[in-house]
Amino acid sequence: MTVIRNMMQTQYGELLHTGIVSFLYRLKRTTDIMFGGKHVVVCGYGEVGKGCCSALRGLGAIVCVTEIDPICALQASMEGFKVVTLTEVIRQVDVVITASGNKNVVTRDHLDRMKTGCVVCNMGHSNTEIDVDSLRTPELTWEKVRSQVDHVLWPDGKRIILLAEGRLVNLSCSSVPSFVVSITAATQALALIELFNAPAGRYKQDVYLLPKKMDEYVASLHLPAFDAHLTELSDEQARYLGIGKAGPFKPNYYRY
């Protein structure tokens, strides 16, 4: 049973919400720049990219998005973000954020064409998104400004600001809020309890979707922190919807 990419973790755990809270906090602390009016490109409009774009727009940044998936591109467009290729905007942007889960999203050619002072960081799943190895050459000079912040200088005097040497900025430069960790940890703990208590043969060596009921239970455990009160279905309403009064309330294919 996989407990790393369940619905609660994807929507409100270490992906979408971390993009808004942890990433934004550390990006401001490490760069000391004002984001209002800055041109930012976010590479990838998945769960992480959505959180980054939302947070940056809230700060007044001018945000555009790169995407390979037409559905995600349409989502970004309908949210008001301009969808571009990195090559189109690389000379104008002030901040480049990778959140695609791919490799070599930002290449040496892109880095060479960035303007001086451009901030480059990675919110993707590994350290492969930015081609940092291509910057470790004799003609370029590295200056460590502070922990997890480097200036990379070109021979003509241009410099870019690289955060965490291309590693995950929300893990290298920050921490995840305890409430967000609680959501993920609770789900994982319940999944482990289920595995321990399950009769022999129920689960084979395979990947299983976390039961919707378990996701809903984790959500209900965290609602009191917001003094949130759920509306209860009447018997008639439950029969009309064809669900139990206690849930699960959505089918497994439902996208929140």
N, C-alpha and C positions, 0 to 999 in steps of 0.2 A: 504494500500500500504506500503510495507516495503522499507525503504530507507537506511538500515544499511548494507546490503550485496549486493549492486549492483556491476556491473563490474568495474566501475572506482574506487570504494573504495577498492575492492578486489585486483586489479592489482596495482594501484598506490596510494592508500590512506593509511589507517592505518594498512594494513596487510603486503604486500610484501615490500613496500618502507620503512615502519617503521622498518622492520626487518633489513634493510640495514643502515638506517640513525640513528634513535633515539636509537635503541638497541645497536648498535656498539659504539656510542659515550659514552653512559653511562656505558657500560661494561668496556671500557678502563679507564674511569674516576674513577669508584668505586674500581677497582681491582689493578690499576697501574702495570699491568703485560704486558709483550711483548707477542704477540700471534704467532709470527713467530716460527714455529717448534713445537708449542704446539699441543697435541692430544686433539681434541674436538669431543664430540658426541652430535648430535642434534637429539632429539627424536621427530620424525614426519617430513615428507617432503611435507606438504601442502604449502599454500601460504606463511605463516610465516616462516616455516622451510626452504623453498627455499631462501627467503631473507637472513636469518641467515647464511646459508651455503655459499651463494655467497659472503657475506661480510667477513666472516671468512677466506675463501680461499684467498680473496684479500689481507688479512693481512699476508698470509703465513702459516696459521694454517693447520694442517693435520686433515681433517674433515671426520668423518664417520656418518652414519645415521641409525636410527632404524625406522622400518615401519611395519604396519600390512596389508597395501593395496599393492597387487602385482603390480598395475599400478604405484603407487607412487614410489615403490621400484625400478621398472624398470627405471623410470625417473631419479631417483637419480643415479643409476648405469651408465646410459648412459651419465650423466653429470660428471662422474668420481669419484663419492663418493662411498665408500665401504659401503654396507648395512650389518649390523650386529645386533645381539641382545645385549641388554644392559649388560646382564650377561657375555657375551664374553669379553667385553672390560673394564668393570667397574674398574678393578684393575689398569689399565694402563693410563686412560684418565686424563687430567689436568683440563678439563672443561666439565660440563654436562649442557645442555640446553634443557628444555622441551618445545615443541611447538606442542603438539598433540591434545589438547582440551579434553583429557581424565582425569581420576583420578588415583592416586597411580601409576603413571608411574615410579617414583623413590620411592622405598620402603625403609623401615628401613634396610632390608638386603642389598640393594645396598649401602646405606649410610655407613653401617658398613664396607663394603669391599673397599670403596674408599681409595686412598692413601692420605697421609697428604698434605694439601695445595690445594686440589681439589676445584674448584669453582663450585657452584651449583646455577642455576637460572632458572626462569620460564618465557617463552614468550607465554604460552598458554592462554586460554580464562578466566581462573579463578585460584584460589589459591589451587586447588585440585590435581594438577599434582605431587607435591612433598609431601610426607607424613611427613610434618613438625611436626605434633602433636606427632609423635613417638619419636621425639628428645627432647621433654620436659619431661625428666625423671631425677630422682635424680642423676644417675651416670654420666650424661653429664653436662658440664658447658658451659654456654653461655657468650661470651664476646662481647660487642658492640664496634666495632672498630671506626666506624663513622656512620653517618646517612645512614640507609638502608644496612649496612654491619655488619654481625655478624660472629664471629668465634665460632664454636661448637667444644668443646674439649672432647675427649674420655679419659678414665682413663689411657691408655697407652701413652698419650701425643699426639696422632694424633689429627689434627684439620682440619675441612673443612671450607670453606668460603661460607656462605649462604647469598644471596642477597635478600633484601626486604622481608625476612621471608617467601619466597616462593610465594609471590604475583607477579603480572605482573611487570616485571622489567622495561619495557618501560614506564609504567604509574607511578610506584612508584619512580623510580630513574631518570626519565628524562621527557622531553616534546616532543611533536610531532612537526616537522617543520611546520611553518605557511603555506607554500605552500601546504603541504600535507593536512593540515586541511581545506584549501580553497577548495580543490577538493571535500572532503566529505561534507563540509557545503553547497557548491553550489548545489550539487546533492540533498541534503535534502531540501534545500529551494525551488528548482524547483518542487520537488515532493509535497511539502505542497501547493504551488501555484496551482498545478494541482488539488489537492483535493479540494481546496477552490473554484476554478472556475468550477469544473465539475458539470454538471446537476444532479439533484437528481436521484438516482437509478443507476448511472454509476458504482459506486463502492459499493460493499456490504462488510460485515465484513469478509474479507478474505485476503489472502496474494497475492499480485500481483507483477509480474516481472516489473521492471522499464523499460519503453520503450527504445529500442536501440537508438532512435533518441535523447532522453534526455541525455544519456551517451555521445553520440557524440557531443552534444552541449556543455556539460561541458568541454569535452576535447578541443574543439575549443576555448573556452574562455581562456584557460590556455596556449595555444600555443604561443601567442605573448610574453610571458615571456622568451621564448627561441629563439625569432626571427625566428620561424618556418613558412614556407610557404607551404601550401597544393597545390598539383597538382589537377587541375580541369578536370573532365571527359568531353570528347566531347560528342555530342549527339549520335554519332555512337557507341562510347565505352559504354555509359550508356545503349543503346538498346541491345548491345551484352551481357552485364552482367545481363540485366533484372532488373536494379535498377534505382532509380531516381538520377539525377545529384547532388542533395543536400543530398542524403542518405535516409534512413539508408543504410549503405554500407555492413553490415554483417547480416546474420540471427541471431535470438535469441539464437540458439544453438551453435553459433560459440565460440570457446575457444581462447581467445587472448594469 
